[in-house]
Amino acid sequence: MSDLKQWNPEDQKFWEREGKKIANRNLWISIPSLLCGFAVWMFWSIITVQMLNLGFPYSASELFTLSAIAGLTGATLRIPASFFVRLCGGRYTIFLTTTLLLIPAIGTGIALQDKNTPLWVFQLMALLSGIGGGNFAASMSNISFFFPKKQQGLALGLNAGLGNFGVTTMQVLVPLFMTFGAFSLIGGGEPMILEKSSGTLIGSIPAGSETWIQNAGFLWALLLVPLAFAIWFGMNNIHTEEVTPALPGAGKSFGIILAMYGIGFATSIFGLWLLLPEAANGAGLGIPKELIIVLVLVLTVFMLKALPGKIRTSLNRQYQIFGNKHTWVMSVLYIMTFGSFIGFAAAFPLSIQVIFGYSHVMVDGVMTHNTPNPNGPSALTYAWIAPFIGALIRPVGGWLSDKWGGALVTQICSAVMVACALGAAYYMQLAYQSESPQQYFMPFFLIFLGLFAASGIGNGSTFKTIAVVFPKEQAGPVLGWTSAVAAYGAFYIPQVFGEQIKAATPEVAMIGFAAFYALCLVINWFFYLRKSGEFYNP
């Protein structure tokens, strides 16, 4: 029963008789597995804030690199994960990729028990947490095959939107679990003492309080173990020519997945070594990050194609998506929506802490940014709200697009994102030159809520456009590929914020993003909103 050898959701009688029930069961198991993937991938956005509050011996720029490492690896792993379902089946894929999250979850918890843990250990855990980022491509590709086209906007919006709640769930649960010794009775480590005030969603925590930062990792084992059983016994492989034509056994499927993930890890490590400074265990060559992303993408694609036998044959067929210009157009649009969502989610908490948690004062004619601001907002109190809104509203984007068309909804979102990015830049500039930056926090925060909301709705609308533009066989791999390219936002945006904060010009980052959103607005209109366009779908 776990392997479905006949599957035709476009047949209304089949769908009502049995298809709907099976599809919905797979969807509602897929969602929490994707949620945990996002949580483990993005938990560095909260962990690094608390490491700063506890006085771990790392600079803010070094802490930003941990989110960037997880971001680059998670994005790169989405490339092989885009093709897992056709090669190995959805059930086998989701089971293994979800269960592997136990390694970075438990490993990070162990590493955080000691302030003297070397930086390379945290970098290794950040690298492994990228597995959670890779899960998205496989999950979306898998769910796209279960539902008829007319319902894919909502189904994919639910999977992605509620899966994205992993960011919010993590940003709420991790600060709360760090306030008590949840795992002390089973050797979960001793508490540390806060050197700076911290917080949770229910308020601030003063300096001098105890905190169990290691719980940020251990917490996810409580969810991942029962979830593995639910996936194994509740999900299905679709063993048809259109989805998985030659389904291997479980052991061989796991071997294929691990080999392809191994290539993703290898190219990620090489790219990170080229990118990072010597102080952060890199080569210190100063190669532009944009070139690194392109290099890692190209290397990963060609190394995967070099794999032997049926893997190469299947990939050759799936690589036909690269000959379709709309694969590249949709990649750019998805960078605007999902890339912004995941990148800002990774950078937002630490940015609040650095911009508003310090007073920016002139000392001997030089502007300094290292004086603690006792009136600054707690990043851990506010940061979760923005990605919560972005994830909550994502299914609405799918629903609106099913009703009004993906391109029209994307166009409106693009315009809103341009305006919000410029508004955020204005208030960031004022705050980073002020002795009392907290006076600019609320307008900055509200504008960012609008930015997250627009990116969330746009996530759903791009899914709908993909379903209209591509044939069903290509739609799954295209969803995976575009999500992989866009996920580099989780690497790129923290890096840009780190660089611009170091240069004392954080507003420049937002101005650059606004220019990119304006370009996307033009691209979306030209290809999908013009009445003479090839795929006009207002």
HELIX and SHEET records of a PDB file:
HELIX    1   1 GLN A   12  PHE A   14  1                                   3    
HELIX    2   2 TRP A   15  GLY A   19  3                                   5    
HELIX    3   3 LYS A   20  MET A   42  1                                  23    
HELIX    4   4 TRP A   44  LEU A   54  1                                  11    
HELIX    5   5 ALA A   60  ALA A   81  1                                  22    
HELIX    6   6 PHE A   84  CYS A   88  1                                   5    
HELIX    7   7 GLY A   90  THR A   99  1                                  10    
HELIX    8   8 LEU A  102  ALA A  111  1                                  10    
HELIX    9   9 LEU A  119  SER A  144  1                                  26    
HELIX   10  10 LYS A  149  PHE A  177  1                                  29    
HELIX   11  11 SER A  184  ILE A  186  5                                   3    
HELIX   12  12 ASN A  215  PHE A  218  1                                   4    
HELIX   13  13 ALA A  221  GLY A  234  1                                  14    
HELIX   14  14 ALA A  250  LEU A  275  1                                  26    
HELIX   15  15 GLU A  278  ALA A  280  5                                   3    
HELIX   16  16 LYS A  289  LYS A  305  1                                  17    
HELIX   17  17 GLY A  309  GLN A  318  1                                  10    
HELIX   18  18 TYR A  319  GLY A  323  5                                   5    
HELIX   19  19 LYS A  325  TYR A  334  1                                  10    
HELIX   20  20 ILE A  335  GLY A  339  3                                   5    
HELIX   21  21 SER A  340  PHE A  356  1                                  17    
HELIX   22  22 ALA A  379  TYR A  382  1                                   4    
HELIX   23  23 ILE A  385  LEU A  392  1                                   8    
HELIX   24  24 ARG A  394  TRP A  404  1                                  11    
HELIX   25  25 GLY A  406  ALA A  431  1                                  26    
HELIX   26  26 PRO A  437  TYR A  440  5                                   4    
HELIX   27  27 PHE A  441  VAL A  469  1                                  29    
HELIX   28  28 LYS A  472  ALA A  487  1                                  16    
HELIX   29  29 GLY A  489  LYS A  502  1                                  14    
HELIX   30  30 PRO A  506  ASN A  524  1                                  19    
HELIX   31  31 TRP A  525  LEU A  529  3                                   5    
SHEET    1   A 2 ASP A   3  LEU A   4  0                                        
SHEET    2   A 2 ASN A 237  ILE A 238  1                                        
SHEET    1   B 2 MET A 192  ILE A 193  0                                        
SHEET    2   B 2 GLU A 210  THR A 211 -1                                        
SHEET    1   C 2 SER A 198  THR A 200  0                                        
SHEET    2   C 2 GLY A 203  ILE A 205 -1                                        
SHEET    1   D 2 TYR A 358  VAL A 363  0                                        
SHEET    2   D 2 VAL A 366  PRO A 372 -1                                        
END                                                                             
